[in-house]
Amino acid sequence: MKVFLVGASGAIGTRLVPQLIEAGHEVVGTHHSPGNGELLRTLGATPMKLDLLDGRAVREAVVDIEPEAIVHQATALANMKWSRSFDKVFAGTNALRTRGTDALLAAAWEVGTRRVVAQSFASYRYVREGGPVKTEDDPLDPDAPRNAEKSYAAMNYLDKAVADFGGIVLRYGAFYGAANDGLVEPVRKRQYPIVGDGGGITSWIHLEDASAATVVALEHEGPAIYNVVDDEPAPVREWLPVLAKALNAPPPRRFPTWLARPFAGDAAVIMGTEARGASNAKAKRELGWTLRYPSWRQGFAEVYAKGGSTRASKDVPAPTLGPALRN
């Protein structure tokens, strides 16, 4: 198919382009920074500079390309700075998930493109009650943490808009797989602590596995929502010491909840202590998707202990606290 890949120069996009081409697709990939056009051309895509928030430009691009499929991977996470307000950090990405999604879907409808796959998120979003691991049929958390309400609402908006269009929503786990992932330096500097009992569960996914799931999703009809995560959702108290060891870093610090909350904010504390994980059973069953890295245990050891991916990523943030709690 002719695939219009929006956000092709990002962390997942640069891994997705080669996999799409290997699968026989023709890729037109968008980028925002001028210097990324040559990177996409080197990877095998036809580059296109595009502002996804410019509705007229989006329409003109889709009308000109007439793609058979659209893959929406656009985020605004490059060079981001963490703060206790998740809504401030994710403001640009929230706009891409709302206004940008609307622009893409409107253009897709106009030209008759009905195959749409879009990036969403699984970790931390499911209701914080009952069992530790949730499926796509479980409800999302109705009470978003303070200072993260807009970010949760933007993800919910994208999920509904794409599914209502008849597309496929991929709720990815927390990305890893690059030498300069956003969590690397905070862990090395002991700025990423275990809060409280560290019981908040993270669902991880290696960038290469996330890309592979996206490629196979293109071969399926929507509407559908899939959790694209690895086989081992795990609490922070389990995965963070393993990550520190893989990075040859000191063991993580521990902070009581009452001390962490005023510094890191409600969202970070909830993610570190109460969050539920996600099951990948539906994606594996219906998409026939297999993982190269079934567990973060294997992935951390290979990615970080051996120096990381050959492609650095500037837009893979730390999954929870980041450097909110410093020395």
N, C-alpha and C positions, 0 to 999 in steps of 0.2 A: 504494500500500500504506500501511497504518498502520505507521510506523517508530518504534521505540523507540530513540532516540539517547542513549546513555550517554556522558556527558562533552560535552554539547552546548555548554557555555559556554567550552570551551577554545579553543586556537589554531585547530585544524582544525574543531572543532565549530561555531564561529560562522561559518565560511565554508561549512560543509556544510549547515547548516539552510536557507539561501536556495536553494542548488542543489537540494536534495531537494524543496523546495516547488515550485520552478520545473518540476521533472520530474513534478509531479502527486502527490507523496506527502503524506500527513498525518504530521506530526512531533510526537511527545511527547519533549521533551528534558530530560535531567537536569542539575542543577547542585548544587554543594556549598555555595557561599557564598550567603547570603540575598539579596544585592544583585543576583545574576545572573539572577534570575527575570524581572525586568522587561526585561532585555536580550533574553532568549530570546523573550518575548512580542512585543517590538518586531520581532524578526526573522521572526516568523510561526509559532513553535512554541508548543505548550502546555507550560509549564514544570512541572517536578516536582523538588522537593528530595529528594535520595536519597544515602545513604551506601552505596556499592557493597560495602563490607566488612560490612554488616549483612545477613546472609543472609536473615533473616526479612522485612526490609523489601523486599529485592529480590524475593523470591517474591511478596509481597503486591502490589507494583507491577506485575509482569508478569501475574499472574493478573487484576488489575483491568483492565489495558490490553488484554490479549489481542492483542499486536502480530502483524502478519504477517511482520515482519522486525525483527531487533535489530542495531544497529551499536554496537560497543564501541570507544569512543575515549577512555576514561578514563585519565588520568595524574595524577600529583601533582608537577608540575614548577613550579607557580607560585611565584615568589619564592624559588626554590631558591638555595642557596649552594654554590659549587663547592668541592671538596676533592680531594685526590689519591686518595681512596677512592671509586670510582664506586659501590660497593655502599652506602655511606653516603648518597650523594646520591640514589640511585634507590630507596631502601628503600620509600618509600610507593608508588611506581609498581610496584615488584616485587610488592607485596601485591595491588595491583589486577589485575596480570597473572596472578596465581595464584588467590588466594582469591576475588577479584572475578569472574574468568572462570568459576570453578567455580559460583559462585552464579547467574550469568546463565544458564549452560548448563543447570543443573538446573531452573531456572524455565522456561526455553524448552521443555525436554523435557516438562515437566508440562502445559503449555498447548497443546502441539502446534506451536510455532513452530520451523520447521526452517531458516529462512533467517537465517543469522548471518554478519556480516562484522566482522572484528576488526583493530585496529591492532597491527602488529608493526614490526620494524625490519630494514633490509637492510645499511646501511653497517657495515663493520668486522667483520661476523659470519662471513663465509665463510673457508674454510681459506686460510692464508697460504702457499700454494705454487702453482706453475703460473702460468697466465696472470693478467693484471691485472684481468679482468672476469669475474664469475661469474654463472651462471644458477641458477634455482631447483633444478635437478637436481644442482648441485655440493654437496659436503658443507660443513656448517658447521664452523667451527674447533673441534677437539676440546679445545684447550688455551686456555681463557679466561685473559686476563691476570689477574695477582694483583690483588686488591681489586675485581675485576669479575666474579668467579665467580657470585655470586648473581644479578647482573643478567642475565648471559648465560643462566643456568639458567631464570630467570623468562620470558625471551623464548622459549626452547625449549619451556617448558611450555605457554605460550599457543599456540604454533604447533601443537603436537601435539594439545592438547585440542580446539581449534576444528576442525582438519582431521578428527580422529577423529569429531567430532560431525556432520560433513558440511558444515561452514561454509567460508567463504573467509577466508584470512589475507592481509592486505596488508602486505608488508614495505616500508614507506616509506623513502625516503632521508632525509637530514638536512633538516629543515624550514627554510625561510626564507620571507620575504614580509611581514614586519611591521617597522615603523620601529624598534621596540624589541626586535628579536630578541636573544637572549642573547649572540650573538657580536659585536654592534655596538660596545659600549663597550670590551671588551677589545682589539679591533682598533684602535680609535681611540687607545687609550692605549698601544699597542705591547706589550700583555700577552699577545698570542697569537703565539708565535714559530713559525718553521720549525725543526723539530728534525732534526738529522742532515742527510740528503740530501733530506728532505721528500717522500719517495717514497710515503708512505701515501696511498691513494686514497679519496676521499670521493665518494659518490653523493648528489646533491642532489635536492630536489623543492620546487617552489613550493607554498605551502599551497593555492592555488586549483586547481592541477593535481592535488594529492593528493585534494582534495575531489571533483573531477570523476571521478577513477578510482573513488572509493568509490561514487558514484552509479551508474556503469555496472556496477560489480561486483554491485550489488543485483539486476540483471536476469539474472544468471547463476547456474547451479546449482553447488554444491560437491560434494565437497570440492576445494579448489584453494588454491595458494599463488602469489602474484604479487609480483614486485619492482615497486614503484611509485616509479620514479626517473626522472631526466631522461636525455637522450641522450648526455651527456658526463661519464662518471666521470673524475675528474681528481686528480692528486696535489696535496698541499698546496702544494708549491712553485709550482704554476701558479695555483690559484684564490685563494690568500691574497693575493698582491700585487694581483690584479685587484680583490678585495674592498676592500683598503685604498685603492686608487685611487678606487673608486666612492664611498667614504666621505670622500674628500679627507683621508685619514689618512697619516701617514708610512709608509714601507716597513716591513714586518715585520722584527723582529730575527731573528737566527739563533743557535741554541744547539747545541753538540755533544751527542750522545746521552748521553755519560757525565755531563754536567752536568745535563741535563734530568731524568734518571731519578730522582734523590733528591728533586727538588722536585715533579715532576708525577706520578710514579708510573709503573709498568709499562704500565698500560692506555693512558694518554695517549701515551707514547712509541711503543708498538706501533701505535696508530691513526695517528700522524703519520709513521711510517716504513715499516710493513709491510702495512697493511691493504689488502684487495682491494675493488674496486668491484662493482657489480651491473648486470646487463643488464635492460632493460625490454622486450625483444623479445616475450616471452610475453604480457605484459599488453596490449601494443599489438595483437598478433595475435589473441588470443582474446577480449578485451573490446571491441575496436574503439575503444580509448582514444586520443585525440590530446592533445598538449600545447600549451598556450598559450605556455609558456616551455620550448622544447626544450633550452636550455642555461642554466646558471647565469650564463654571460657576459652573455647578454641580460637575465636576471632581475635580477642584481645591479645592472646599470646602471639598470634601470627602478625597482626598489624603493628602492634606497638613494640613488642620485644625485638622485632626484626627491622624496625625503622619506618614502618608505615607503608602506605600506598605510594606508587610511583607518581600519582597525581595528587598534589596538595589541594585542599579545599578550604576556601575562605568563608564558607557559609554553612558550616556544620557546628551549631552552638552546643554548649554543655546542656545536658538534658534537664537539669533541675536547678540546683543552687548557683552554679557557676561561681564566680569569685565574689559572691555577695558577702561571705564571711571571711574576712582577711585575718592575717596574723595579728 
